[in-house]
């Protein structure tokens, strides 16, 4: 490998950043807090001897020392392996945090991975996405529901996201493929490994009709903590998450919890009260998740989010106010759209929105005023703001 210089490719810059062990997840979050503009962070990474100069002296010292370790032979060896993997197949891609194909929804989350290893079509990463997740040992009825809804979503132009696991995940991927659409499999392993092995053929079909993605480097050892990390990406790239079947407790629910923290819509399908695999869904519904029974419910629940992608599609279910809602969305400026994307269905303060969006207080206040006048958000009695559900025209 070449020495670290300012003329390195963007992929190698982000690889060195992600593969340096001392730059752990906590430090990456701090980097994103201090460098909300990814261009500024990329400029810092392109420096051969970066000096971190923020108003946080403790962070400055720790970050500068950590960045200096990107020169190590071990890191350079790992980078070389990754670049060789990318060159091995035209479907293989290394997508850094500032890459044009990096999922925009995921990019706004506080734990966005610095690098995604992608095998498949880059274009689908920013298509309208809905996650479908559920139990590995799912009931026959749940598998049928996941397959059917995924198929119909694909027929409506929606990309189905799941985790390539046994049970509901596999049924969702297969349903999307049967619908002639795209599907994205988010993996908890390195890009060269398919888990479980029984899904090698399924993964191959997914990569030709969508993509498989992972944040984990080559030769990564699969460990239990990898699955919750994988789940935050499933929810992060999706407009909403549908939980088809889940026990209490279960790994599936971590995806729903990530979705709630990321401001995504959470949906759940009810089932028999005598089935222990439906208790997680019922608990989510009690906590405010949208109860859905079919594909139409999913599309209506996510109407605002999906309309921004599926422009003018006659397949979208049309509610009473859907046309005016879409007209309002198309007239919003980029800063206002950014703020709307960062608003969930829990009340948040202006300070929180400043932190989430990277905009200053004046920009946030102006955008909030515009959104409130448009009827897309409302303010509660405590001066916090909440997004209006479904049509975006009426408060919850």
C-alpha beads as a LAMMPS data file, in Angstrom:
LAMMPS data file: protein, C-alpha beads

396 atoms
395 bonds

1 atom types
1 bond types

-500.0 500.0 xlo xhi
-500.0 500.0 ylo yhi
-500.0 500.0 zlo zhi

Masses

1 110.0

Atoms # bond

1 1 1 0.000 0.000 0.000
2 1 1 1.036 3.596 -0.611
3 1 1 1.797 5.894 2.284
4 1 1 -1.132 7.945 3.525
5 1 1 -1.244 11.090 1.429
6 1 1 -3.761 13.726 0.505
7 1 1 -4.299 12.262 -2.942
8 1 1 -5.662 8.929 -1.664
9 1 1 -8.977 7.795 -3.152
10 1 1 -12.095 8.547 -1.106
11 1 1 -12.600 4.820 -0.547
12 1 1 -9.147 4.396 0.991
13 1 1 -9.611 7.456 3.222
14 1 1 -12.810 6.093 4.733
15 1 1 -11.415 2.568 4.932
16 1 1 -8.436 3.752 6.980
17 1 1 -10.798 5.686 9.219
18 1 1 -13.098 2.684 9.725
19 1 1 -10.357 0.041 10.107
20 1 1 -8.275 1.862 12.716
21 1 1 -9.132 0.084 15.953
22 1 1 -8.633 3.123 18.188
23 1 1 -11.303 4.987 16.200
24 1 1 -14.147 3.080 17.830
25 1 1 -17.902 3.656 17.572
26 1 1 -17.956 6.159 20.452
27 1 1 -15.172 8.237 18.913
28 1 1 -16.859 8.134 15.505
29 1 1 -20.006 9.583 17.067
30 1 1 -17.894 12.415 18.471
31 1 1 -16.323 13.020 15.073
32 1 1 -19.792 13.370 13.531
33 1 1 -20.855 15.720 16.328
34 1 1 -17.853 17.986 15.771
35 1 1 -17.846 17.612 11.966
36 1 1 -21.523 17.484 10.917
37 1 1 -20.499 18.564 7.416
38 1 1 -19.033 15.423 5.859
39 1 1 -16.923 17.514 3.480
40 1 1 -15.088 18.924 6.499
41 1 1 -14.541 15.453 7.923
42 1 1 -13.311 14.154 4.559
43 1 1 -10.890 17.076 4.323
44 1 1 -9.552 16.216 7.775
45 1 1 -9.109 12.572 6.755
46 1 1 -7.246 13.554 3.592
47 1 1 -4.516 15.291 5.601
48 1 1 -1.320 13.311 6.098
49 1 1 -0.831 14.824 9.569
50 1 1 -4.286 15.936 10.727
51 1 1 -4.682 18.236 13.713
52 1 1 -8.121 18.193 15.270
53 1 1 -9.006 21.690 16.450
54 1 1 -12.424 21.978 18.077
55 1 1 -13.636 23.587 21.293
56 1 1 -13.300 20.205 23.054
57 1 1 -9.633 19.846 24.039
58 1 1 -10.020 16.279 25.359
59 1 1 -11.556 15.174 22.073
60 1 1 -8.897 17.014 20.092
61 1 1 -6.079 15.101 21.752
62 1 1 -7.776 11.716 21.584
63 1 1 -8.896 12.177 17.976
64 1 1 -5.522 13.434 16.748
65 1 1 -3.741 10.481 18.345
66 1 1 -6.247 8.006 16.921
67 1 1 -6.021 9.431 13.398
68 1 1 -2.245 9.082 13.533
69 1 1 -2.619 5.318 13.847
70 1 1 -4.115 5.042 10.347
71 1 1 -0.518 4.722 9.100
72 1 1 0.032 1.369 10.802
73 1 1 1.044 -1.619 8.644
74 1 1 -1.935 -3.612 9.916
75 1 1 -4.443 -0.958 8.841
76 1 1 -2.781 -0.579 5.428
77 1 1 -2.908 -4.349 4.964
78 1 1 -6.643 -4.413 5.746
79 1 1 -7.270 -1.519 3.362
80 1 1 -5.417 -3.329 0.593
81 1 1 -7.497 -6.459 1.175
82 1 1 -10.712 -4.432 0.963
83 1 1 -9.688 -2.684 -2.257
84 1 1 -8.745 -6.044 -3.788
85 1 1 -12.171 -7.385 -2.816
86 1 1 -13.807 -4.426 -4.544
87 1 1 -11.796 -4.931 -7.742
88 1 1 -12.574 -8.644 -7.857
89 1 1 -16.178 -8.247 -9.055
90 1 1 -17.986 -5.319 -10.756
91 1 1 -20.859 -5.829 -8.296
92 1 1 -18.555 -5.149 -5.321
93 1 1 -18.445 -1.576 -4.041
94 1 1 -16.898 0.249 -1.101
95 1 1 -19.200 3.132 -0.202
96 1 1 -17.747 5.744 2.149
97 1 1 -19.882 8.045 4.268
98 1 1 -19.658 10.871 1.720
99 1 1 -20.197 8.651 -1.351
100 1 1 -23.128 9.778 -3.568
101 1 1 -24.675 6.315 -3.256
102 1 1 -24.494 6.185 0.548
103 1 1 -28.083 5.831 1.852
104 1 1 -29.223 9.342 2.681
105 1 1 -31.534 8.246 5.491
106 1 1 -28.773 6.242 7.149
107 1 1 -26.334 9.112 6.667
108 1 1 -28.370 11.302 9.036
109 1 1 -28.233 8.840 11.946
110 1 1 -25.760 9.411 14.753
111 1 1 -24.231 5.942 14.379
112 1 1 -23.887 5.910 10.602
113 1 1 -21.163 3.422 9.580
114 1 1 -18.168 5.154 7.953
115 1 1 -18.029 2.445 5.263
116 1 1 -20.547 0.084 3.677
117 1 1 -19.394 -2.956 1.717
118 1 1 -21.986 -3.416 -1.020
119 1 1 -22.497 -6.245 -3.474
120 1 1 -25.162 -5.432 -6.032
121 1 1 -26.828 -2.335 -7.421
122 1 1 -25.855 0.957 -5.800
123 1 1 -28.976 2.717 -7.079
124 1 1 -31.288 0.735 -4.816
125 1 1 -29.608 2.102 -1.666
126 1 1 -31.508 5.369 -2.060
127 1 1 -34.741 3.921 -3.387
128 1 1 -37.899 4.006 -1.219
129 1 1 -37.262 1.280 1.366
130 1 1 -39.405 -0.541 3.912
131 1 1 -37.925 -3.063 6.340
132 1 1 -39.749 -6.309 7.102
133 1 1 -38.410 -8.263 10.064
134 1 1 -39.567 -11.032 12.357
135 1 1 -38.883 -14.286 14.119
136 1 1 -36.467 -16.878 12.763
137 1 1 -38.757 -19.714 13.886
138 1 1 -41.841 -17.977 12.569
139 1 1 -45.271 -19.507 12.190
140 1 1 -46.455 -20.592 8.761
141 1 1 -48.979 -17.748 8.762
142 1 1 -46.269 -15.148 9.495
143 1 1 -44.102 -16.451 6.662
144 1 1 -47.046 -16.179 4.261
145 1 1 -47.819 -12.627 5.431
146 1 1 -44.200 -11.497 5.095
147 1 1 -43.910 -12.992 1.599
148 1 1 -47.224 -11.513 0.439
149 1 1 -46.618 -7.992 1.755
150 1 1 -43.054 -7.931 0.429
151 1 1 -44.250 -9.066 -2.998
152 1 1 -46.934 -6.395 -3.144
153 1 1 -44.572 -3.674 -1.898
154 1 1 -42.106 -4.640 -4.628
155 1 1 -44.908 -4.405 -7.190
156 1 1 -45.517 -0.849 -5.938
157 1 1 -41.875 0.097 -6.504
158 1 1 -40.774 -0.204 -2.865
159 1 1 -37.469 -1.865 -1.986
160 1 1 -37.785 -4.442 0.792
161 1 1 -35.022 -4.502 3.427
162 1 1 -34.313 -7.342 5.809
163 1 1 -31.491 -9.246 7.489
164 1 1 -31.096 -12.439 5.407
165 1 1 -31.919 -14.535 8.481
166 1 1 -34.049 -17.648 8.590
167 1 1 -37.797 -17.241 8.907
168 1 1 -39.472 -13.892 8.258
169 1 1 -36.348 -12.242 6.800
170 1 1 -35.944 -14.881 4.101
171 1 1 -39.675 -14.846 3.335
172 1 1 -39.542 -11.061 2.873
173 1 1 -36.560 -11.229 0.518
174 1 1 -38.181 -14.001 -1.529
175 1 1 -41.464 -12.101 -1.682
176 1 1 -39.756 -8.998 -3.064
177 1 1 -37.968 -11.079 -5.688
178 1 1 -41.262 -12.751 -6.621
179 1 1 -42.770 -9.288 -7.068
180 1 1 -40.086 -8.388 -9.597
181 1 1 -38.661 -5.680 -7.369
182 1 1 -35.525 -4.910 -5.423
183 1 1 -34.523 -6.148 -2.005
184 1 1 -31.585 -5.308 0.275
185 1 1 -30.046 -7.823 2.664
186 1 1 -28.141 -6.298 5.566
187 1 1 -25.552 -8.741 6.892
188 1 1 -23.893 -9.193 10.276
189 1 1 -20.796 -10.719 8.640
190 1 1 -18.021 -9.503 6.391
191 1 1 -18.893 -9.075 2.698
192 1 1 -17.200 -12.303 1.620
193 1 1 -19.316 -14.503 3.907
194 1 1 -22.998 -15.462 3.672
195 1 1 -24.767 -16.328 6.921
196 1 1 -26.566 -18.639 7.236
197 1 1 -24.836 -20.797 4.634
198 1 1 -28.176 -22.186 3.531
199 1 1 -28.945 -18.759 2.045
200 1 1 -26.040 -18.643 -0.421
201 1 1 -28.360 -19.031 -3.417
202 1 1 -30.846 -16.537 -2.003
203 1 1 -28.040 -14.010 -1.462
204 1 1 -26.927 -14.456 -5.063
205 1 1 -30.431 -13.645 -6.324
206 1 1 -30.608 -10.634 -4.005
207 1 1 -27.289 -9.268 -5.276
208 1 1 -28.571 -9.451 -8.859
209 1 1 -31.877 -7.802 -7.967
210 1 1 -30.850 -5.358 -5.280
211 1 1 -27.882 -5.537 -2.942
212 1 1 -26.341 -7.141 0.101
213 1 1 -24.609 -4.684 2.414
214 1 1 -22.576 -4.805 5.597
215 1 1 -20.461 -2.490 7.717
216 1 1 -18.230 -5.357 8.836
217 1 1 -14.815 -5.747 7.234
218 1 1 -13.462 -8.819 5.490
219 1 1 -12.761 -11.813 7.726
220 1 1 -14.865 -10.342 10.519
221 1 1 -15.633 -12.887 13.242
222 1 1 -19.390 -13.263 13.675
223 1 1 -20.316 -12.473 17.279
224 1 1 -23.663 -11.875 19.042
225 1 1 -23.130 -8.098 19.218
226 1 1 -22.932 -7.953 15.417
227 1 1 -26.675 -8.546 15.050
228 1 1 -27.907 -5.464 16.980
229 1 1 -25.385 -3.377 15.015
230 1 1 -26.739 -4.896 11.810
231 1 1 -30.290 -4.083 12.899
232 1 1 -29.639 -0.338 13.225
233 1 1 -28.686 -0.311 9.530
234 1 1 -31.861 -2.181 8.558
235 1 1 -33.965 0.508 10.217
236 1 1 -31.618 3.350 9.289
237 1 1 -31.993 2.926 5.515
238 1 1 -35.759 2.390 5.706
239 1 1 -38.697 4.770 5.848
240 1 1 -40.377 2.388 8.273
241 1 1 -40.055 -1.012 9.900
242 1 1 -42.763 -3.683 9.845
243 1 1 -42.506 -6.342 12.542
244 1 1 -44.448 -9.389 11.383
245 1 1 -43.893 -11.676 14.361
246 1 1 -41.695 -11.355 17.453
247 1 1 -41.498 -12.871 20.897
248 1 1 -40.734 -11.046 24.155
249 1 1 -37.828 -10.512 24.408
250 1 1 -36.333 -10.994 20.973
251 1 1 -33.587 -9.719 18.713
252 1 1 -36.232 -8.598 16.238
253 1 1 -37.409 -5.933 18.669
254 1 1 -33.975 -4.305 18.664
255 1 1 -34.657 -3.286 15.064
256 1 1 -37.908 -1.645 16.152
257 1 1 -36.153 0.140 19.013
258 1 1 -33.461 1.423 16.654
259 1 1 -36.219 2.643 14.345
260 1 1 -37.894 4.582 17.152
261 1 1 -34.621 6.275 18.096
262 1 1 -34.016 7.138 14.439
263 1 1 -37.464 8.685 14.025
264 1 1 -38.751 5.965 11.710
265 1 1 -42.300 4.659 11.600
266 1 1 -42.746 1.350 13.410
267 1 1 -45.539 -0.974 12.326
268 1 1 -46.599 -4.320 13.746
269 1 1 -48.981 -7.070 12.736
270 1 1 -51.307 -8.431 15.426
271 1 1 -51.868 -12.138 15.958
272 1 1 -53.368 -14.651 18.311
273 1 1 -53.065 -13.777 21.991
274 1 1 -52.219 -17.439 22.565
275 1 1 -49.155 -17.304 20.288
276 1 1 -45.983 -16.327 22.218
277 1 1 -44.445 -15.140 18.935
278 1 1 -46.989 -12.318 18.685
279 1 1 -46.387 -10.813 22.116
280 1 1 -43.600 -8.580 20.847
281 1 1 -45.898 -7.181 18.166
282 1 1 -48.696 -6.590 20.664
283 1 1 -46.291 -4.818 23.008
284 1 1 -45.172 -2.543 20.170
285 1 1 -48.789 -1.735 19.300
286 1 1 -49.539 -0.915 22.944
287 1 1 -46.546 1.430 22.874
288 1 1 -47.817 3.312 19.827
289 1 1 -46.669 1.305 16.797
290 1 1 -49.078 1.369 13.875
291 1 1 -51.264 -1.713 13.637
292 1 1 -51.184 -3.009 10.078
293 1 1 -53.005 -5.928 8.505
294 1 1 -52.012 -5.718 4.849
295 1 1 -49.885 -3.948 2.248
296 1 1 -52.388 -1.111 1.848
297 1 1 -52.004 -0.271 5.535
298 1 1 -48.213 -0.132 5.156
299 1 1 -48.372 2.153 2.126
300 1 1 -50.842 4.512 3.759
301 1 1 -48.852 4.555 7.007
302 1 1 -45.719 5.585 5.087
303 1 1 -47.485 7.675 2.489
304 1 1 -45.570 10.912 3.075
305 1 1 -42.182 9.217 3.068
306 1 1 -42.857 7.106 0.003
307 1 1 -44.519 9.852 -2.037
308 1 1 -41.239 11.721 -2.089
309 1 1 -39.719 8.775 -3.974
310 1 1 -42.638 7.458 -6.022
311 1 1 -43.552 10.680 -7.789
312 1 1 -46.869 10.552 -9.556
313 1 1 -47.232 6.785 -9.209
314 1 1 -50.822 5.722 -9.717
315 1 1 -50.112 2.631 -7.618
316 1 1 -49.843 4.629 -4.409
317 1 1 -53.085 4.469 -2.388
318 1 1 -54.610 7.912 -2.471
319 1 1 -56.003 9.284 0.777
320 1 1 -58.323 12.243 0.959
321 1 1 -55.497 14.755 1.383
322 1 1 -52.625 12.918 -0.315
323 1 1 -52.341 15.205 -3.314
324 1 1 -52.129 18.364 -1.260
325 1 1 -49.643 16.686 1.084
326 1 1 -47.397 15.849 -1.842
327 1 1 -47.712 19.379 -3.214
328 1 1 -46.577 20.742 0.130
329 1 1 -43.579 18.406 0.260
330 1 1 -42.373 19.337 -3.222
331 1 1 -42.286 23.025 -2.263
332 1 1 -40.018 22.566 0.750
333 1 1 -36.417 23.770 0.541
334 1 1 -33.541 21.333 1.302
335 1 1 -33.008 22.542 4.892
336 1 1 -36.697 22.126 5.691
337 1 1 -36.752 18.649 4.160
338 1 1 -33.704 17.725 6.237
339 1 1 -35.458 18.853 9.396
340 1 1 -38.656 16.986 8.462
341 1 1 -36.634 13.799 7.954
342 1 1 -35.204 14.216 11.474
343 1 1 -38.611 14.668 13.118
344 1 1 -40.268 11.560 14.470
345 1 1 -43.557 11.067 16.261
346 1 1 -42.212 11.873 19.716
347 1 1 -42.076 15.551 20.750
348 1 1 -38.598 17.062 20.411
349 1 1 -37.124 20.425 21.313
350 1 1 -35.438 22.941 19.036
351 1 1 -32.083 22.142 20.691
352 1 1 -32.508 18.456 19.823
353 1 1 -33.329 19.320 16.221
354 1 1 -30.271 21.556 15.973
355 1 1 -28.181 18.578 17.089
356 1 1 -29.894 16.100 14.744
357 1 1 -29.858 18.234 11.613
358 1 1 -26.589 20.129 11.901
359 1 1 -28.507 23.349 11.123
360 1 1 -28.164 26.398 13.341
361 1 1 -30.952 27.556 15.659
362 1 1 -32.178 30.265 13.286
363 1 1 -32.404 27.830 10.369
364 1 1 -34.267 25.307 12.504
365 1 1 -36.708 27.935 13.775
366 1 1 -37.432 29.121 10.227
367 1 1 -37.946 25.584 8.955
368 1 1 -40.244 24.748 11.879
369 1 1 -42.379 27.790 11.150
370 1 1 -42.695 26.769 7.486
371 1 1 -43.599 23.175 8.389
372 1 1 -46.136 24.268 11.003
373 1 1 -47.847 26.654 8.590
374 1 1 -47.933 23.840 6.018
375 1 1 -49.671 21.572 8.499
376 1 1 -46.905 18.976 8.429
377 1 1 -45.972 19.348 12.109
378 1 1 -47.569 20.629 15.312
379 1 1 -46.196 22.085 18.531
380 1 1 -47.232 20.733 21.916
381 1 1 -47.920 22.793 25.017
382 1 1 -44.285 22.530 26.068
383 1 1 -42.991 24.132 22.882
384 1 1 -41.729 20.867 21.426
385 1 1 -42.512 19.697 17.916
386 1 1 -43.982 16.491 16.565
387 1 1 -44.576 15.224 13.045
388 1 1 -48.164 14.696 11.922
389 1 1 -48.950 11.102 11.121
390 1 1 -49.870 9.473 7.777
391 1 1 -51.083 12.386 5.633
392 1 1 -48.954 14.987 7.378
393 1 1 -51.976 17.339 7.427
394 1 1 -53.532 16.625 10.775
395 1 1 -52.082 16.162 14.238
396 1 1 -52.013 12.728 15.833

Bonds

1 1 1 2
2 1 2 3
3 1 3 4
4 1 4 5
5 1 5 6
6 1 6 7
7 1 7 8
8 1 8 9
9 1 9 10
10 1 10 11
11 1 11 12
12 1 12 13
13 1 13 14
14 1 14 15
15 1 15 16
16 1 16 17
17 1 17 18
18 1 18 19
19 1 19 20
20 1 20 21
21 1 21 22
22 1 22 23
23 1 23 24
24 1 24 25
25 1 25 26
26 1 26 27
27 1 27 28
28 1 28 29
29 1 29 30
30 1 30 31
31 1 31 32
32 1 32 33
33 1 33 34
34 1 34 35
35 1 35 36
36 1 36 37
37 1 37 38
38 1 38 39
39 1 39 40
40 1 40 41
41 1 41 42
42 1 42 43
43 1 43 44
44 1 44 45
45 1 45 46
46 1 46 47
47 1 47 48
48 1 48 49
49 1 49 50
50 1 50 51
51 1 51 52
52 1 52 53
53 1 53 54
54 1 54 55
55 1 55 56
56 1 56 57
57 1 57 58
58 1 58 59
59 1 59 60
60 1 60 61
61 1 61 62
62 1 62 63
63 1 63 64
64 1 64 65
65 1 65 66
66 1 66 67
67 1 67 68
68 1 68 69
69 1 69 70
70 1 70 71
71 1 71 72
72 1 72 73
73 1 73 74
74 1 74 75
75 1 75 76
76 1 76 77
77 1 77 78
78 1 78 79
79 1 79 80
80 1 80 81
81 1 81 82
82 1 82 83
83 1 83 84
84 1 84 85
85 1 85 86
86 1 86 87
87 1 87 88
88 1 88 89
89 1 89 90
90 1 90 91
91 1 91 92
92 1 92 93
93 1 93 94
94 1 94 95
95 1 95 96
96 1 96 97
97 1 97 98
98 1 98 99
99 1 99 100
100 1 100 101
101 1 101 102
102 1 102 103
103 1 103 104
104 1 104 105
105 1 105 106
106 1 106 107
107 1 107 108
108 1 108 109
109 1 109 110
110 1 110 111
111 1 111 112
112 1 112 113
113 1 113 114
114 1 114 115
115 1 115 116
116 1 116 117
117 1 117 118
118 1 118 119
119 1 119 120
120 1 120 121
121 1 121 122
122 1 122 123
123 1 123 124
124 1 124 125
125 1 125 126
126 1 126 127
127 1 127 128
128 1 128 129
129 1 129 130
130 1 130 131
131 1 131 132
132 1 132 133
133 1 133 134
134 1 134 135
135 1 135 136
136 1 136 137
137 1 137 138
138 1 138 139
139 1 139 140
140 1 140 141
141 1 141 142
142 1 142 143
143 1 143 144
144 1 144 145
145 1 145 146
146 1 146 147
147 1 147 148
148 1 148 149
149 1 149 150
150 1 150 151
151 1 151 152
152 1 152 153
153 1 153 154
154 1 154 155
155 1 155 156
156 1 156 157
157 1 157 158
158 1 158 159
159 1 159 160
160 1 160 161
161 1 161 162
162 1 162 163
163 1 163 164
164 1 164 165
165 1 165 166
166 1 166 167
167 1 167 168
168 1 168 169
169 1 169 170
170 1 170 171
171 1 171 172
172 1 172 173
173 1 173 174
174 1 174 175
175 1 175 176
176 1 176 177
177 1 177 178
178 1 178 179
179 1 179 180
180 1 180 181
181 1 181 182
182 1 182 183
183 1 183 184
184 1 184 185
185 1 185 186
186 1 186 187
187 1 187 188
188 1 188 189
189 1 189 190
190 1 190 191
191 1 191 192
192 1 192 193
193 1 193 194
194 1 194 195
195 1 195 196
196 1 196 197
197 1 197 198
198 1 198 199
199 1 199 200
200 1 200 201
201 1 201 202
202 1 202 203
203 1 203 204
204 1 204 205
205 1 205 206
206 1 206 207
207 1 207 208
208 1 208 209
209 1 209 210
210 1 210 211
211 1 211 212
212 1 212 213
213 1 213 214
214 1 214 215
215 1 215 216
216 1 216 217
217 1 217 218
218 1 218 219
219 1 219 220
220 1 220 221
221 1 221 222
222 1 222 223
223 1 223 224
224 1 224 225
225 1 225 226
226 1 226 227
227 1 227 228
228 1 228 229
229 1 229 230
230 1 230 231
231 1 231 232
232 1 232 233
233 1 233 234
234 1 234 235
235 1 235 236
236 1 236 237
237 1 237 238
238 1 238 239
239 1 239 240
240 1 240 241
241 1 241 242
242 1 242 243
243 1 243 244
244 1 244 245
245 1 245 246
246 1 246 247
247 1 247 248
248 1 248 249
249 1 249 250
250 1 250 251
251 1 251 252
252 1 252 253
253 1 253 254
254 1 254 255
255 1 255 256
256 1 256 257
257 1 257 258
258 1 258 259
259 1 259 260
260 1 260 261
261 1 261 262
262 1 262 263
263 1 263 264
264 1 264 265
265 1 265 266
266 1 266 267
267 1 267 268
268 1 268 269
269 1 269 270
270 1 270 271
271 1 271 272
272 1 272 273
273 1 273 274
274 1 274 275
275 1 275 276
276 1 276 277
277 1 277 278
278 1 278 279
279 1 279 280
280 1 280 281
281 1 281 282
282 1 282 283
283 1 283 284
284 1 284 285
285 1 285 286
286 1 286 287
287 1 287 288
288 1 288 289
289 1 289 290
290 1 290 291
291 1 291 292
292 1 292 293
293 1 293 294
294 1 294 295
295 1 295 296
296 1 296 297
297 1 297 298
298 1 298 299
299 1 299 300
300 1 300 301
301 1 301 302
302 1 302 303
303 1 303 304
304 1 304 305
305 1 305 306
306 1 306 307
307 1 307 308
308 1 308 309
309 1 309 310
310 1 310 311
311 1 311 312
312 1 312 313
313 1 313 314
314 1 314 315
315 1 315 316
316 1 316 317
317 1 317 318
318 1 318 319
319 1 319 320
320 1 320 321
321 1 321 322
322 1 322 323
323 1 323 324
324 1 324 325
325 1 325 326
326 1 326 327
327 1 327 328
328 1 328 329
329 1 329 330
330 1 330 331
331 1 331 332
332 1 332 333
333 1 333 334
334 1 334 335
335 1 335 336
336 1 336 337
337 1 337 338
338 1 338 339
339 1 339 340
340 1 340 341
341 1 341 342
342 1 342 343
343 1 343 344
344 1 344 345
345 1 345 346
346 1 346 347
347 1 347 348
348 1 348 349
349 1 349 350
350 1 350 351
351 1 351 352
352 1 352 353
353 1 353 354
354 1 354 355
355 1 355 356
356 1 356 357
357 1 357 358
358 1 358 359
359 1 359 360
360 1 360 361
361 1 361 362
362 1 362 363
363 1 363 364
364 1 364 365
365 1 365 366
366 1 366 367
367 1 367 368
368 1 368 369
369 1 369 370
370 1 370 371
371 1 371 372
372 1 372 373
373 1 373 374
374 1 374 375
375 1 375 376
376 1 376 377
377 1 377 378
378 1 378 379
379 1 379 380
380 1 380 381
381 1 381 382
382 1 382 383
383 1 383 384
384 1 384 385
385 1 385 386
386 1 386 387
387 1 387 388
388 1 388 389
389 1 389 390
390 1 390 391
391 1 391 392
392 1 392 393
393 1 393 394
394 1 394 395
395 1 395 396
